[in-house]
Amino acid sequence: MSICDGRTVRDLLGNAFHEILIQAGHELTIFTEAVLVPEFVDAWSRPEIRFRRLLPCQGLQRAKRLMQLRMIAGKKWLPGSNRFFRRVEQRFGMSSRSEYITALQEDNINAYLATHINLPREQELLQSARRLKIPTVGLVRSWDNIFKGLRARPERIAVWNEVNKTEAIDFENYCEDEITIVGAPQFDGYFQDETCSREEFMQRHNLDPNRRLILFATLGHFIPDFDESCWMEMLMKAIDSGQVEGRPQVICRLHPWSHNSHFARFASHPDVRMSAVDKYYPSLGWSMSREDVVEMANMIQHSDLVITPGSTVAIEAAIFDRPTLIPVFHPFQPEMAQEYFNTWILGKHFKHLVDENLVRIIFDKAQYAEDINRCFTHPNWYASARAELRRTYVAFDDGRSTERLAKLLMSMSECPTESLEKKPARTPSGVVVDSNV
C-alpha cells in the first residue's frame, strides 16, 4: 500500500488496517514520503511491515493537463468521449518507474492499495504494479473526491456508498463490478461507543452543562484573501447582542487549513473554546489520533447545533442527528463567496445535498440568527433530511469499514490480474493466506 496524506494515517492505520492484514498472515510494504520521518516510522513499525520511499512524481503537469482535457472534453466538447480520453490519459499521463518495479519484485507484492486516488502521487507506483500484473485497488478517500476527478486508475475502487458508486460509473467510466462499497473508514471511530457523557465533556472544557452549546466548524483557508472568519464573527455578535437567545456557548473547531491567526480574536471570549488538530507528519500533513477522533465525536454529539460553511462535518453531524446550518452568504466579500460556493461547494461538494434538500443552507445573512434560534426551539427541524443524509452517505454504521477494505485487498491478492475483468472482487468473511500485500 502507499500513504501520501496524513488523513490516511487517521483513517487506516489509526483503525488498525495493518493489524488486520498481519493477523491474517500477511506482510505489508508501505510506500510513503514519511519513510524519512522518525515519528511516523517509530509509531507504525512492526516486524511484518517494511517501509519504502514514495518518490516525487515525474510529469505531473502533463498528467494534469490530460486529466483536465478528459474532464472538459468529455462533458462539454465531445459528450461520451470520456472513455477514449481516459485511455489517452492512462497511456501518456504517467509511466512506471524502475525503482518501483524493483521494489515490488523484491518484496514479492501480490496486491497493491492506492489510498488516495484523487491525488496524483501514487500514479507511477500504480502503473508499475499494473506493468507487473499485480492486482490493484484504489480507495476513494472521501465522499466528494469523484466529483473532483480521480487522478489514478486502479482495476478496482472502494467507495463510501451508492452515490459514489453511481458517480464512478457516470464520471469515471468504471463498470459496476469494478466498484466495492466498503463504507467510510474515517467514521469507524464514531461507532465504537467511546464517547463520554455530556456532563463529563462540559466539565472538561469548563463549560456550563445547563446552557446550549454550538459547534462552529470552520471552512478552511482554501482561497487566498478570502475571509472565512465572518460567520464566526457574526455568530458571536448575534449572541452578545441577544439576537441568538439563551447565550449559548461556542466551540470553534478550526479546519486544519484554517489560519489560527484569523480566529485568535475569539479565544479571549468567555463563552468560546478553541479546538484544533495538532497532529502533523512532515511530508504527509495533518492527521488525528484515535483519541482525537473520539474527541471530535464528543464535540458533535454534545452540541445542540452544528454550524459549518460547507465541510464534511455536515455528514458527521448527521451521524449524531445534530441540527446543522450551512451559511454561504458573505457580508464582506459577496461576489467572491458566490463564485466559490456556487462552483465548488453547492456545485460539487454539496450538490446532491442541495438537490435533495438534505441540509439547511443559509443564503441571506438576515436569516442567520433566526435559523439558529429555530434550531434551538425545534431541534427536529430537518431531522428526516438528516436521517436520509445518514442513510445515503454512511452506508454502514458498524464501525467495520476499515475491515471491509482490508478484506477487499486480501481478496485481490488471490485474484490474478488477467481475470479481473471477468471476475468481480469478493469480500469473504475471512481470508488467511501467507503472502505479502
N, C-alpha and C positions, 0 to 999 in steps of 0.2 A: 504494500500500500504506500501511498505518498501523502504527506501532510504539508500544505503550503499556507495554512491560515490558522491563527490561534483559536478561532472558534471551533475548528475541527478537533482540537485537543479537548475542549469542553464537551463537545457532542459525542465523541467516540472514545478516546482514551479515558476521559472523565467518567464514562459509563461502562468501563471495563470491557470495551470491544476486544482489546488484545488478550485479556484473560479468557474470554470465551473461546478464542481461537486456540490458545495454549492448552486449555483444559480439554479441548477436543483432539489434542495430539499434534497440533500444527506448530511450526516455527514461523517467525514473521520477520520480514525485512521492511524497515520504514525508511523511505526516501524523503528527506526533508532538508531545507536550508538550515534548520536548527541543529543539525548534527555537530556544529561547532559551538553550540550554546550549552555550557556545563549544566545549568539549571534544568534545561529540558532533558538532556540525556540522563542525568542523575535521577530525575523523577520517574522516568519511564523505562529504565534499563531492566532487563530480565535476562536470564541465561538463554532463553529461547528467542530473544529479539536481537537483531543486528541493525545498525544504523548506516545508511549511505547518504551521500550528499545529493540533494536535488539541485541540479545545475541551472544557472540562468538560461532561459530560452533564447535561442537564436532565431532571427527572422520574425520577431514579434510584430513589427509594423506591416510586413507582408500578410501575415496571418490576420491581423486586424482588418486590413483593407478588404481581404477576401470575405471575411465574415460580414462586413458591412455591405459588400456587394450582394451577397446571398440574401441578407435580410431586406435590403431595399428593392432589389430586382424581383425577388420572389413575391413581395407584397404590392409593389407599385408598378413596376415596368412590365414584367412578364409573369403575371399570376400563374401559379402552377409550376414555376421553374425552380422551386426550392431544392428539389432532389438533385437536379443537374448541378446547381451551384454548390450544393453540399459536397458532391463528388469532387468538384474542382477545388474547393477549399481543403478537403482532406488530402487530395493528391499534391497540391502545391503549397499549402499553408505551412505545414511543419513536416520535418523529416525525422527519422530515427537518429540516434547518436551512438557511436561506437562504445562510449563509456557505459551507457545503459545496457547495450547488448551484452557486453562482457559481464556486468554485474548481475543481470538477470540469469545468465547462464551459470555463473559461478555459484549463485545462491539457489540454483535449481527451483526457480519460481514457476509455479504452475497455475497461478491465478493472480490477477492484479486488480486492485481497487484504487480508482482515482476519486479523491474525496471532495473535490470542488470543481466540477466540470464547467462551471460558469466562468472560471478563470483560465487563462492560457498557460499557466506554469507547468501543468502536467502533460501537455500535448506531446512533447518529444518522448517522454517516458512511455506514454500510451502507445505512440507509434512504434517504439522499439519493442514493446510487448507484442503488438499485433504482428510485427515482422517475424517474431519468433513463434507465432501462432499460439501465444499464451492467451487464454480466455480473459476478457476484460469486462469490468463492471464499473459504472460511474455513479456517484451519489449526487443527486440534485440537492444541494445542501439546505436550501431554503425555499419557501413557498412561492417566491416571486422570481426565482432565477431563470426559469424558462422564458418568461416574458422579456428578460434582459438579453437572452441569447446564450446558447451553450457553445463554449469555445473548444471543447474536446468531444470526440465521438467514439465512446466505447461500444462494444457489441450490445451490452445491456445497461439499463439505467435503473436506479432505485429512486422512487419518488415518495412524497408525503401522502398523496391522496388521489382520488379520481379526477379532480380538477387538473392537477399536474399531469396526470396520465393523458388526459384529453389534449392538453397543451403540447405535450411532447409529440403526440401524433399529428396535430394540426400544424404546429410551428417548426418542428424539427424532423418530421417525416419518419419517426420511429414507428415500427409495427407494434400492434397490441401485445404480442407475445414476447417482445423485447423489453417490456416495462414491468417492473415489480413494485407494488405498493408496500412499503415497509413501515410507513409512519414517519414521525419526526423524532429522530434521536435526541435532539436538543430539548425536547419536552419530557423525556423519560423521568427526570428527577421530580417533575411536578406530580407524578402519580405514585410516589413511593411513601406517602403519609409521613413525611419527615418534618412537616411544619409544626410550629409551636402554637400555643393559644394566643388569642388577641391580647389578653392581659399581659402575658409574658413579653410579647413583641412590643407593646406600647411602653411597658416599663423599661425595657432595654434601651429604647430610643428616647426616654424621658418625655413621653407624650401622654396626654390625658385620655384614658380609655373611654371617658364619658362624652368626648367630643368627636365629631366626624373627622375622617382622615381622607385627604385627596392624594393620590399618587400622580405626580406630573412627570411623564417620561419624555425627555427632550427628543427632538428630531434628529440631531446630528448635523455638524457643520460641513455639509457636502458642497455648498456653493460659496465661493469667495465673496465677501462683502454682503452676504445675506444674513440679516439678523434673525436668529431663532429664539431669542430670549423674550420677544414681545408678548407671547402668550402667557409666560410665567409672570411677567410684569403686570399685565392686565388682570391676571388672576389675583395677585396679591393686592392690587389696588381695589379690586371689587370686594375682597374680603375685608380689608381695612376700612372701607367706606360703608360697609354694611349691605352693599348690593347683594352679596352672597351671604345668606343667612346662617346664623349659628356659629360664626367664627371658626370654621374648620381649620385643622392643621394640615400641613402640606409636606410631603416628602418629594424633593426634586431629584429625580433619578437621571443622571447625566448619561446620554449615549456616549459610548467610548470615543466617538469622533466629535463630540461637543467640546468646546473650549471652556475649561473651568473658569477662566478669567471673565467670560461673558455672563456667568451666573454667580460670581463671587459676591456680588452686592446683596444677594438674598440670604446669604449664610448667617448674617447677624440678626435676621428677623426672628423674634422669639418663637414663632409658630412654624418655622421652616426647619427641616432637617435635610441636609445634602447627602446624596449617596452616589457613588461612582465605582466603576470597575478599576481595580488596582493591579490586576494580574497582567503581566506583559512579558512576552518572549521575544527577544531580539530576532529579527528576520521573519517572525510569524505574526506579530502584533498582539492585540489584546486577547485575553482568554478569561475563563472563570473556573474556579474550583467547584467541587460538588457542594461545598458549604455556601459558596456564592450563589449557586443556583437555588438552593433551599431558601436563602435569604430573599432572593427575588420573589420566590413563591410566597413567602410571608408578606412581603410588601403588597403584592397584588391581592392576596386572599383577605388581608385585614383592612384593605382600603374600602371606603364607601363609594368612591368614584375614581376612575382612571381617566386622565386626560393625556392624549398624545397626538402630535401633529403628523400622524402617518407612519408609525413604526410597527414592527412585528408585535409589540406589546399589545396591540389591539386583539391579536389572536390569543395571546396569553391571558388577557383579561377575560375573554370568553370562556376559557377553560375553567376559570373560577367564578364565572357568572357575575362579573362585576360591571355595573353601569359604566359606559365608555363614551367619551366625546372626542371628536376629531376636528379641531379648529384648523381651517385652511385660509381664513382671511388674514390680512396683514395691515395693521394700522399705519405703518411707516413705508413699506415697500409693496404696495398692492400689485403693481404690474409684474414685478419680479416673482412675487408669490404666485400670482395667477399662472404665469408661464411654467414655473416649476411644478406646481401641484397638478395642473392640467396635463402636463407632459409625462411626468414620472409617477406621482402618487395616484391621482384619480384616473389617469390614462393607462397605467400599467400596474403598479404595485397594488393598488386597491380597486382595480377595475371591476372585478367580479363582485366585490363587496358593495361597490357603488351601484352596479347594475341591479343587484338583488336587494338593495337597501338593508344590508346586514349590520351597518353601524350608523350612528348619528353623526353626520358631518355638519359643521357649523360654517356657513359661508358669510355670515353677517356678524360683525363684532357686537352689534346691539343685542344679539341673541345669546351671547356668551354667558353672562351671569344668569339670565333667565333659564337656560338649559341646565346649568349647574344646579340651581335650586330645584328644578323639576326632577332631576336625578335623585336628589335627596328625599323629596316628598313622595316620589313614585319610583322606587328602585326597580320595579318590574317593567318600566318603560324599556322597550326594545329587548325584553327578556326572550321572547320567541325568536327574534332575529339572532340573538347571541347563541341560542341553542342550535339554530340552523348553521351559524358560522362554525360552531364547535363540531357539529356533525360533518360539515363539508371539508374542513381543513385539518381536523385532528382525527385521522382515520382510526387510530387505536388509543385507548386510554388505559392500557395495561402496563405501561412503563417498560415495554419489551421491544421497542423499535430498533434499538441498537442490536439486540439479539437477532432479530429478523434479518438485519443487514449482514451480520456475521454469518448466519446460516446460508444466505444467498451467495456470499463469497465462497463459502466452503463447497456449496453445490456446484459452483462454477469450476472449482479446482478438479472436479470429477468429470467435467464435460469437455471433450476435445473441441477445439475451436472450429474444426471443419464441420461439426454437426450443429453449431449454434443456430444457424438459420432454420434448421429443421426441428430442433428440439428446444422448447421453451425452458427457461430456468426453473428449477424445482426449489421448493422451500421445505425440506424434510424436518421432522421434529427433532432429529439429532443426526449428526454426521461425525463419525470418528475415523479419521484416516491419518496415516503417518506420512505427512508431506509438508512442503513449505508453501506458505501463502505470501 
